[in-house]
Amino acid sequence: MYIRLKRTMAGDPVNGELPNHHHVYTMIDPVPPKPTMKLIISQGVRAKLAAKSPPVSEEDIVQCFANRTGKSLTDTRANNLTNPLTRWFIAQTDFGQVLKICYVPTEAGIHIKSAYAPNAEEVRIYRKYGEKS
Protein backbone atom coordinates (compact mmCIF):
# COMPACT_ATOMS: atom_id res chain seq x y z
CA MET A 1 0.00 0.00 0.00
CA TYR A 2 1.21 3.49 -0.78
CA ILE A 3 0.54 6.32 1.64
CA ARG A 4 1.07 10.05 1.52
CA LEU A 5 2.17 11.80 4.67
CA LYS A 6 1.80 15.38 5.87
CA ARG A 7 4.57 16.72 8.11
CA THR A 8 3.64 19.16 10.88
CA MET A 9 5.23 20.42 14.06
CA ALA A 10 4.18 18.80 17.36
CA GLY A 11 2.25 21.03 19.75
CA ASP A 12 -1.12 22.70 19.44
CA PRO A 13 -0.86 26.50 19.28
CA VAL A 14 -4.69 26.73 19.52
CA ASN A 15 -4.51 25.28 23.05
CA GLY A 16 -1.52 27.40 24.02
CA GLU A 17 1.11 24.72 23.32
CA LEU A 18 4.26 25.85 21.56
CA PRO A 19 5.75 23.69 18.82
CA ASN A 20 8.48 21.50 20.29
CA HIS A 21 10.32 21.04 16.99
CA HIS A 22 9.37 17.39 16.72
CA HIS A 23 7.69 16.49 13.48
CA VAL A 24 4.40 14.62 13.42
CA TYR A 25 3.44 12.64 10.33
CA THR A 26 -0.23 12.22 9.52
CA MET A 27 -1.57 9.95 6.79
CA ILE A 28 -3.52 12.08 4.31
CA ASP A 29 -4.77 9.53 1.81
CA PRO A 30 -3.59 6.48 -0.08
CA VAL A 31 -1.46 7.24 -3.12
CA PRO A 32 -1.91 4.81 -6.00
CA PRO A 33 1.28 3.41 -7.50
CA LYS A 34 2.51 5.08 -10.67
CA PRO A 35 1.91 3.09 -13.83
CA THR A 36 5.01 1.21 -14.81
CA MET A 37 6.26 0.41 -18.27
CA LYS A 38 8.41 -2.58 -19.09
CA LEU A 39 12.00 -1.75 -20.05
CA ILE A 40 13.16 -3.69 -23.07
CA ILE A 41 16.93 -3.87 -23.58
CA SER A 42 18.28 -6.06 -26.37
CA GLN A 43 21.36 -8.21 -25.81
CA GLY A 44 23.32 -6.01 -28.24
CA VAL A 45 22.43 -2.83 -26.32
CA ARG A 46 23.21 -4.57 -23.00
CA ALA A 47 26.67 -5.43 -24.34
CA LYS A 48 27.26 -1.81 -25.43
CA LEU A 49 26.14 -0.50 -22.03
CA ALA A 50 28.40 -2.95 -20.19
CA ALA A 51 31.39 -1.89 -22.32
CA LYS A 52 31.01 1.81 -21.49
CA SER A 53 33.34 3.45 -19.00
CA PRO A 54 31.86 3.44 -16.43
CA PRO A 55 29.43 0.66 -17.37
CA VAL A 56 25.72 1.56 -17.43
CA SER A 57 23.34 -0.92 -15.80
CA GLU A 58 19.60 -1.41 -16.16
CA GLU A 59 19.27 -0.12 -12.58
CA ASP A 60 21.06 3.12 -13.62
CA ILE A 61 18.51 3.57 -16.41
CA VAL A 62 15.58 2.91 -14.07
CA GLN A 63 16.98 5.48 -11.61
CA CYS A 64 17.30 8.09 -14.39
CA PHE A 65 13.66 7.55 -15.39
CA ALA A 66 12.64 7.95 -11.75
CA ASN A 67 14.82 11.02 -11.18
CA ARG A 68 14.14 12.99 -14.35
CA THR A 69 12.71 16.43 -13.84
CA GLY A 70 12.43 17.68 -17.40
CA LYS A 71 10.64 16.45 -20.48
CA SER A 72 11.82 14.04 -23.13
CA LEU A 73 13.04 15.48 -26.41
CA THR A 74 12.60 13.86 -29.83
CA ASP A 75 15.58 12.96 -32.01
CA THR A 76 14.69 14.08 -35.54
CA ARG A 77 18.15 13.77 -37.11
CA ALA A 78 17.87 11.92 -40.44
CA ASN A 79 20.44 9.24 -39.55
CA ASN A 80 18.68 8.48 -36.23
CA LEU A 81 15.05 8.30 -37.42
CA THR A 82 12.97 5.46 -36.03
CA ASN A 83 9.26 4.70 -36.10
CA PRO A 84 8.09 5.74 -33.56
CA LEU A 85 10.65 8.49 -33.09
CA THR A 86 13.49 8.08 -30.59
CA ARG A 87 13.11 10.16 -27.45
CA TRP A 88 15.80 11.19 -25.00
CA PHE A 89 16.39 12.99 -21.73
CA ILE A 90 19.24 13.70 -19.34
CA ALA A 91 19.00 12.78 -15.67
CA GLN A 92 21.07 11.59 -12.73
CA THR A 93 21.26 8.19 -11.10
CA ASP A 94 20.77 7.98 -7.33
CA PHE A 95 24.56 8.28 -7.04
CA GLY A 96 24.79 11.46 -9.14
CA GLN A 97 26.01 9.95 -12.41
CA VAL A 98 24.57 12.05 -15.26
CA LEU A 99 23.30 9.99 -18.21
CA LYS A 100 21.58 10.64 -21.51
CA ILE A 101 18.88 8.00 -21.97
CA CYS A 102 17.70 7.29 -25.54
CA TYR A 103 14.54 5.20 -25.92
CA VAL A 104 11.61 4.34 -28.15
CA PRO A 105 8.19 4.02 -26.47
CA THR A 106 5.99 1.25 -27.90
CA GLU A 107 2.89 -0.67 -26.87
CA ALA A 108 5.15 -3.50 -25.62
CA GLY A 109 7.22 -1.22 -23.40
CA ILE A 110 10.14 1.19 -23.48
CA HIS A 111 12.89 0.03 -25.84
CA ILE A 112 16.23 1.36 -24.62
CA LYS A 113 18.48 2.33 -27.52
CA SER A 114 21.41 3.76 -25.56
CA ALA A 115 22.52 5.36 -22.30
CA TYR A 116 25.76 7.24 -21.79
CA ALA A 117 27.38 10.32 -20.28
CA PRO A 118 26.17 13.28 -22.39
CA ASN A 119 28.58 15.63 -24.12
CA ALA A 120 28.52 19.39 -23.57
CA GLU A 121 26.35 20.08 -26.65
CA GLU A 122 23.72 17.54 -25.56
CA VAL A 123 23.64 19.09 -22.08
CA ARG A 124 23.23 22.56 -23.62
CA ILE A 125 20.34 21.41 -25.82
CA TYR A 126 18.60 19.66 -22.94
CA ARG A 127 18.98 22.65 -20.63
CA LYS A 128 17.47 24.90 -23.30
CA TYR A 129 14.58 22.71 -24.45
CA GLY A 130 14.07 19.88 -21.96
CA GLU A 131 14.40 21.23 -18.46
CA LYS A 132 11.35 22.67 -16.77
CA SER A 133 11.62 26.40 -16.26
URFEN-V890937 format. One record per pair of residues at least 24 apart in sequence whose ideal C-beta (glycine too) atoms are under 8 Angstrom apart, sorted by the first residue. I is the first residue (numbers start at 1). J is the second residue. D is the distance in whole Angstrom. If there is no record, write none. Layout:
i=I j=J d=D
i=I j=J d=D
This chain:
i=1 j=30 d=6
i=2 j=30 d=6
i=2 j=31 d=4
i=2 j=32 d=7
i=2 j=33 d=6
i=3 j=27 d=5
i=3 j=28 d=8
i=3 j=29 d=8
i=3 j=30 d=6
i=3 j=31 d=6
i=4 j=28 d=5
i=4 j=29 d=6
i=4 j=30 d=7
i=4 j=31 d=5
i=37 j=105 d=7
i=37 j=109 d=5
i=37 j=110 d=5
i=38 j=108 d=7
i=38 j=109 d=3
i=38 j=110 d=7
i=39 j=109 d=6
i=39 j=110 d=5
i=39 j=112 d=6
i=40 j=108 d=7
i=40 j=109 d=5
i=40 j=110 d=7
i=40 j=111 d=5
i=40 j=112 d=7
i=41 j=111 d=8
i=41 j=112 d=5
i=42 j=111 d=8
i=45 j=112 d=6
i=45 j=113 d=7
i=45 j=114 d=7
i=48 j=114 d=7
i=49 j=114 d=8
i=49 j=115 d=6
i=52 j=116 d=6
i=54 j=97 d=7
i=56 j=99 d=6
i=56 j=115 d=5
i=56 j=116 d=7
i=60 j=93 d=5
i=60 j=97 d=7
i=60 j=99 d=6
i=60 j=115 d=7
i=61 j=99 d=8
i=61 j=101 d=6
i=61 j=112 d=6
i=61 j=115 d=5
i=63 j=92 d=8
i=63 j=93 d=4
i=63 j=94 d=5
i=64 j=89 d=8
i=64 j=91 d=4
i=64 j=92 d=7
i=64 j=93 d=6
i=64 j=99 d=5
i=64 j=101 d=5
i=64 j=115 d=7
i=65 j=91 d=7
i=65 j=101 d=7
i=67 j=91 d=5
i=67 j=92 d=6
i=67 j=93 d=7
i=67 j=94 d=7
i=69 j=131 d=7
i=69 j=132 d=6
i=70 j=126 d=7
i=70 j=130 d=4
i=70 j=131 d=4
i=70 j=132 d=5
i=71 j=130 d=6
i=71 j=132 d=7
i=72 j=130 d=7
i=73 j=125 d=7
i=73 j=126 d=7
i=73 j=129 d=6
i=73 j=130 d=5
i=75 j=102 d=7
i=82 j=113 d=8
i=86 j=113 d=6
i=89 j=126 d=7
i=89 j=130 d=6
i=90 j=118 d=5
i=90 j=122 d=7
i=90 j=123 d=6
i=90 j=126 d=5
i=90 j=130 d=7
i=98 j=123 d=8
i=100 j=126 d=8
